[in-house]
Amino acid sequence: MGTSFYVAGKGGGPSRIGLSGFPKAGETQIAKCMAPAADAAVIKGGYVLKDKGPLNA
């Protein structure tokens, strides 16, 4: 499953999230950094996203 986030700053419009479903049996797995664009508006807040720094590839 792939997820992506766009966190809007003050005055930057709505924050958004992108989600892909799990691949079905026999389908190709999603590679790293292959999440869909964050295109669904976040309609309820209260969450905090924290950057953990560079990913270990």
C-alpha positions, 0 to 999 in steps of 0.5 A, a space after each residue: 500500500 502506498 501513501 503520500 501527504 501534502 501538508 499545507 502551510 498557513 494560507 496554503 490551501 487544504 492539506 491532502 492525502 493520496 492512498 493506493 490499495 493493496 495489490 491483488 494476488 499476482 499483481 506487481 508490488 508497489 516499489 518505494 516512492 511509488 505512492 499516488 499524488 496527494 489528491 484527496 482533501 483532508 476533511 478533519 484534522 488533529 493529526 501531526 506528521 513528523 519527518 524521520 529524516 532520510 529513508 534507509 534505502 
